[in-house]
């Protein structure tokens, strides 16, 4: 495990003089695993929502970041980027956040982005992913992903 969260977990383990084991788990399985005693600690980007606070205790935030969206570049924008030209908006382009309502949106199931998207885009259809890399791949390829990469939703 590399990155900020992995290093933080190693520091916590060293200070507690405890071994650290990393498990690859689905995001939605994290809190149930903690409740069941399968893991002792969750070190990952997770928003402390009121619903989650009913089941687990959170520390003070150790990192703050903004929610972002990935939007596939239109063929017009890709050509313009290659030629360094400005382009106008066509029906497939997303010029502002309001253009997303009524579209197909991929979300990481149970994430803060999932909750925010459902609140702000009530007319959108949602494809729920179990891994953020799968969601990014779906955006890049403009495809629905196989059911092994998604879960049933709503």
C-alpha positions as CSV (number, residue, x, y, z in Angstrom):
1,X,0.0,0.0,0.0
2,X,1.4,3.3,-1.0
3,X,0.3,6.9,-0.6
4,X,-0.8,9.1,2.2
5,X,-3.3,6.7,3.9
6,X,-0.8,3.8,3.8
7,X,1.9,5.9,5.3
8,X,-0.4,7.1,8.1
9,X,-1.4,3.6,8.9
10,X,2.2,2.5,9.2
11,X,3.0,5.5,11.5
12,X,0.0,4.6,13.7
13,X,1.1,0.9,13.8
14,X,4.7,1.9,14.7
15,X,3.6,4.2,17.5
16,X,1.3,1.6,18.9
17,X,4.0,-1.1,18.4
18,X,1.4,-3.2,16.4
19,X,1.8,-4.9,13.1
20,X,-0.1,-3.4,10.2
21,X,-1.9,-5.5,7.6
22,X,-3.5,-3.9,4.5
23,X,-6.7,-5.5,3.1
24,X,-8.2,-4.8,-0.3
25,X,-11.9,-4.2,0.5
26,X,-14.9,-2.7,-1.2
27,X,-15.8,0.7,0.1
28,X,-19.2,-0.4,1.3
29,X,-17.7,-3.3,3.2
30,X,-15.4,-1.1,5.4
31,X,-17.8,-0.1,8.2
32,X,-19.3,-3.6,8.5
33,X,-15.8,-5.1,8.7
34,X,-14.9,-2.7,11.5
35,X,-18.2,-3.5,13.3
36,X,-17.6,-7.2,13.0
37,X,-14.0,-7.0,14.3
38,X,-12.5,-8.1,11.0
39,X,-10.4,-4.9,11.0
40,X,-9.3,-2.7,13.8
41,X,-9.0,0.6,12.0
42,X,-10.1,2.2,8.7
43,X,-7.6,4.6,7.2
44,X,-9.1,5.9,4.0
45,X,-10.9,9.0,2.6
46,X,-14.4,8.7,4.1
47,X,-16.8,11.6,4.9
48,X,-18.1,11.6,8.4
49,X,-21.8,11.7,7.7
50,X,-24.5,11.7,10.3
51,X,-25.6,8.3,9.1
52,X,-22.1,6.8,9.5
53,X,-21.7,8.4,12.9
54,X,-24.6,6.2,14.1
55,X,-22.4,3.2,13.7
56,X,-18.7,4.3,14.2
57,X,-16.6,7.0,15.8
58,X,-14.5,9.3,13.6
59,X,-11.3,11.0,14.5
60,X,-10.7,14.6,13.7
61,X,-10.1,15.0,10.0
62,X,-6.5,14.4,9.0
63,X,-6.9,15.5,5.4
64,X,-9.4,17.8,3.6
65,X,-10.1,17.5,-0.1
66,X,-12.8,18.6,-2.5
67,X,-15.1,16.4,-4.3
68,X,-14.4,16.3,-8.1
69,X,-16.0,14.9,-11.1
70,X,-14.5,13.3,-14.2
71,X,-16.1,14.3,-17.5
72,X,-15.1,12.8,-20.7
73,X,-13.8,15.3,-23.3
74,X,-16.0,15.6,-26.4
75,X,-14.4,14.8,-29.8
76,X,-14.6,18.5,-30.5
77,X,-12.7,19.4,-27.3
78,X,-10.1,16.7,-28.0
79,X,-9.4,18.1,-31.5
80,X,-9.3,21.6,-30.1
81,X,-6.8,20.6,-27.4
82,X,-4.6,19.0,-30.0
83,X,-4.8,22.2,-32.2
84,X,-4.9,24.7,-29.3
85,X,-8.2,26.1,-30.5
86,X,-11.2,27.3,-28.5
87,X,-14.5,25.4,-29.1
88,X,-18.2,26.1,-28.7
89,X,-20.6,23.9,-26.8
90,X,-22.4,21.1,-28.5
91,X,-25.2,18.8,-27.2
92,X,-22.7,16.3,-25.8
93,X,-20.5,18.7,-23.9
94,X,-20.8,19.6,-20.3
95,X,-20.2,23.3,-19.8
96,X,-21.5,23.6,-16.2
97,X,-22.7,21.4,-13.4
98,X,-26.4,21.9,-14.4
99,X,-25.7,20.0,-17.6
100,X,-25.3,16.8,-15.7
101,X,-28.9,16.4,-14.4
102,X,-30.7,13.9,-16.6
103,X,-27.4,12.3,-17.7
104,X,-25.8,9.0,-16.8
105,X,-23.5,9.4,-13.8
106,X,-21.1,6.8,-12.4
107,X,-20.5,6.9,-8.6
108,X,-18.5,4.9,-6.1
109,X,-21.2,3.2,-4.1
110,X,-21.7,4.8,-0.7
111,X,-19.2,7.5,-1.1
112,X,-19.7,11.2,-0.4
113,X,-19.8,11.7,-4.2
114,X,-22.6,9.2,-4.5
115,X,-24.7,10.9,-1.9
116,X,-24.0,14.4,-3.3
117,X,-24.8,13.4,-6.9
118,X,-28.1,11.8,-5.9
119,X,-29.1,14.9,-4.0
120,X,-28.0,17.4,-6.7
121,X,-29.0,15.5,-9.9
122,X,-32.4,13.9,-9.2
123,X,-33.2,13.3,-12.9
124,X,-29.9,11.5,-13.6
125,X,-29.5,7.7,-13.9
126,X,-26.7,6.2,-11.8
127,X,-24.3,3.4,-12.4
128,X,-22.8,2.4,-9.1
129,X,-19.1,1.2,-9.1
130,X,-17.3,-0.8,-6.5
131,X,-13.9,0.7,-7.3
132,X,-13.0,4.3,-8.4
133,X,-10.7,3.0,-11.1
134,X,-13.7,1.2,-12.7
135,X,-15.7,4.4,-12.7
136,X,-12.8,6.3,-14.3
137,X,-12.5,3.7,-17.0
138,X,-16.2,3.9,-17.7
139,X,-16.0,7.6,-18.2
140,X,-12.9,7.3,-20.4
141,X,-14.4,4.6,-22.6
142,X,-18.0,6.0,-22.6
143,X,-19.3,2.5,-21.8
144,X,-21.4,0.8,-19.2
145,X,-19.2,-1.6,-17.3
146,X,-19.8,-5.3,-16.7
147,X,-21.8,-6.3,-13.7
148,X,-18.7,-7.6,-12.0
149,X,-17.5,-4.0,-11.7
150,X,-20.8,-2.5,-10.6
151,X,-23.5,-3.4,-8.2
152,X,-27.3,-3.2,-8.4
153,X,-28.7,0.1,-7.4
154,X,-32.0,1.8,-6.7
